[in-house]
Amino acid sequence: MLIYFTDAMSKKSIAINPEHVIAVLESPNNEEVPGNTVVNLITGTVALEEKLLNVVGMINGELHK
C-alpha cells in the first residue's frame, strides 16, 4: 500500500511505499532542505510538508495492519 504525502519542493502529491522507509527525521529547516520532515528511503531522500509525528503515525499505521 502506498501512502500519500506532499513533496516540500514541488508542493505536489507523492506516494511512498512504507516498506521502503529507512528513517524519518525532522527537517533542519534551511534553504537546502525545505519542509518539515525528511524521509530516507532505500533509493533516496524526500522532504515532506507534513509534520514528523503525522508521517511516523501514518507509516506505522500502514505497516501494522
Contacts in CASP RR format, 6 or more apart in sequence:
PFRMAT RR
TARGET T0000
AUTHOR 0000-0000-0000
METHOD contacts of the structure
MODEL  1
MLIYFTDAMSKKSIAINPEHVIAVLESPNNEEVPGNTVVNLITGTVALEE
KLLNVVGMINGELHK
1 17 0 8 1.000
1 18 0 8 1.000
1 62 0 8 1.000
1 65 0 8 1.000
2 15 0 8 1.000
2 16 0 8 1.000
2 17 0 8 1.000
3 15 0 8 1.000
3 16 0 8 1.000
3 17 0 8 1.000
3 18 0 8 1.000
3 58 0 8 1.000
3 59 0 8 1.000
3 62 0 8 1.000
4 13 0 8 1.000
4 14 0 8 1.000
4 15 0 8 1.000
4 16 0 8 1.000
5 13 0 8 1.000
5 14 0 8 1.000
5 15 0 8 1.000
5 16 0 8 1.000
5 39 0 8 1.000
5 46 0 8 1.000
5 48 0 8 1.000
5 49 0 8 1.000
5 50 0 8 1.000
5 55 0 8 1.000
5 58 0 8 1.000
6 12 0 8 1.000
6 13 0 8 1.000
6 14 0 8 1.000
6 48 0 8 1.000
6 49 0 8 1.000
6 50 0 8 1.000
7 13 0 8 1.000
7 14 0 8 1.000
7 46 0 8 1.000
7 47 0 8 1.000
7 48 0 8 1.000
7 49 0 8 1.000
8 27 0 8 1.000
8 34 0 8 1.000
8 35 0 8 1.000
8 36 0 8 1.000
8 47 0 8 1.000
8 48 0 8 1.000
8 49 0 8 1.000
9 34 0 8 1.000
9 47 0 8 1.000
11 49 0 8 1.000
14 46 0 8 1.000
14 48 0 8 1.000
16 39 0 8 1.000
16 41 0 8 1.000
16 46 0 8 1.000
18 58 0 8 1.000
18 59 0 8 1.000
18 62 0 8 1.000
18 63 0 8 1.000
19 63 0 8 1.000
20 41 0 8 1.000
20 42 0 8 1.000
20 43 0 8 1.000
21 39 0 8 1.000
21 40 0 8 1.000
21 41 0 8 1.000
21 59 0 8 1.000
22 40 0 8 1.000
22 41 0 8 1.000
22 42 0 8 1.000
23 39 0 8 1.000
23 40 0 8 1.000
24 37 0 8 1.000
24 38 0 8 1.000
24 39 0 8 1.000
24 40 0 8 1.000
24 52 0 8 1.000
24 55 0 8 1.000
24 56 0 8 1.000
24 59 0 8 1.000
25 37 0 8 1.000
25 38 0 8 1.000
25 40 0 8 1.000
25 52 0 8 1.000
26 36 0 8 1.000
26 37 0 8 1.000
26 38 0 8 1.000
26 52 0 8 1.000
27 33 0 8 1.000
27 34 0 8 1.000
27 35 0 8 1.000
27 36 0 8 1.000
27 37 0 8 1.000
27 38 0 8 1.000
27 47 0 8 1.000
29 35 0 8 1.000
29 36 0 8 1.000
33 47 0 8 1.000
34 47 0 8 1.000
35 47 0 8 1.000
35 48 0 8 1.000
35 49 0 8 1.000
36 48 0 8 1.000
36 49 0 8 1.000
36 50 0 8 1.000
36 51 0 8 1.000
36 52 0 8 1.000
37 47 0 8 1.000
37 48 0 8 1.000
37 49 0 8 1.000
37 50 0 8 1.000
37 51 0 8 1.000
37 52 0 8 1.000
37 55 0 8 1.000
38 45 0 8 1.000
38 46 0 8 1.000
38 47 0 8 1.000
38 48 0 8 1.000
39 45 0 8 1.000
39 46 0 8 1.000
39 47 0 8 1.000
39 48 0 8 1.000
39 55 0 8 1.000
48 55 0 8 1.000
50 58 0 8 1.000
END
